Amino acid sequence: MTDKGDRFEGNERKYLDDVLKNGFTASKSGSMNERLEKKFAQLHDQKFAITANSGTSTLHMALNAFGVGPGDEVIIPALTVAMCGFAVWQCGAIPVYADVRNDTFLMDSNDVRKKITKKTKAIMPVHMYGNMCNMTEIMNISKKYNLFVVEDCAECLYASDDKNRKSGTIGHVGSWSFENSKHLSTGDGGIVATDDEQLATNMRQFGGVGFKNITANSGKVRIDRDKFQNPSYTRHNMFAFNYRMPELCAAVGLAQCERLDYFVDMRESMGHAYLQVMNDYDLFLPQKTQEGFRNTYWTFAAKFLGKEYDVSWYDFRKKYMENNGDGIYSAHQTTNNEPCFKNSKLGYGDVPIAESLQKDLMLFTTNQKDENERNLQVSALEKTIQFFK
């Protein structure tokens, strides 16, 4: 695994120092949050971007902006992290679990169609492991049934589809995570992007404690000193949350964005190296990247077929690590089977493919910093496959 310090060799320390020198006030070039938002919006060719303290908060902000509330339903893939379901629950709404495809491991649009009801308000496609869902099909469903779409891109930065559209720029809102394991990190944090001014204003106000003078473009609160210090002045026009990103985190995020291509290319290189090895053997079924799509490999996902050769998931992982492999992660439990959802009977939807896949998926790390580290993982994989062959 790459040295953790290697992630922060750009302007991170300079920008952190700038924040401290300015006493957390904005410099002439604007606050770090403003600069990060502007940079991220430009990278994704979006009009508006709004930072937040996590990628879970950003999903909540988006669903709230859509008007999702008690009694509404939001369709999410079952094969995803529980936080997608948490955001639905936070709105008082009901998660409806969609199954995934056997080949891409991503939301199955045919199953989405089957699970639309009169209560459906939104769809949340989750671009898992760095690979994009078929957004053309999902947006066709959205248009037909007048549904909102928030793309969860927590694990999928700068991927693209066969129309060269970047992940997070096709639905009504795109949502990203800056948690410490993601392509770009602020330690923790998140960001949303959209071209819709009304949605942007609502998301920024909802995550900014409901200050009425917050706009789609700016989170500034103290615009007019005389008004703000007037005892008759009223500040908040909605019930809201404090989801704002600290300036220190935004400083790190800005520097990370400046090296976006480096971080994405690094993971792609490792993903392609794993793929080349696995294509020569029949012990794995790698996640399919659709024709014309770009997978940016937050992790390398593959279905382990060891049962057919009497090799257990656990034995393969153990031997891989003995051969100096980084380790192999399992997929998160399907959301419908997490105890908080299952025991409370929150949500519904049969998802046999997702439940079956979850048990067999292997997730390989992709954050190796150079060719030497990548070769170490390739060697470990080849040795382990040969051992069980």
Secondary structure as UniProt FT lines:
FT   HELIX           4..8
FT   HELIX           12..21
FT   TURN            22..24
FT   TURN            28..29
FT   HELIX           32..43
FT   TURN            44..45
FT   STRAND          48..52
FT   HELIX           55..65
FT   TURN            66..67
FT   TURN            70..71
FT   STRAND          73..77
FT   HELIX           82..90
FT   TURN            91..92
FT   STRAND          94..98
FT   TURN            102..104
FT   HELIX           109..114
FT   TURN            118..119
FT   STRAND          120..123
FT   HELIX           128..130
FT   HELIX           135..145
FT   STRAND          148..152
FT   TURN            154..155
FT   TURN            162..163
FT   TURN            167..168
FT   STRAND          173..177
FT   TURN            180..181
FT   STRAND          190..194
FT   HELIX           197..207
FT   TURN            209..210
FT   TURN            212..213
FT   HELIX           225..228
FT   TURN            231..232
FT   HELIX           247..257
FT   TURN            258..259
FT   HELIX           260..278
FT   TURN            279..280
FT   STRAND          284..286
FT   TURN            291..292
FT   STRAND          300..304
FT   HELIX           306..309
FT   HELIX           313..322
FT   TURN            323..324
FT   STRAND          328..329
FT   HELIX           335..337
FT   HELIX           339..344
FT   HELIX           352..360
FT   STRAND          361..364
FT   HELIX           371..388
//
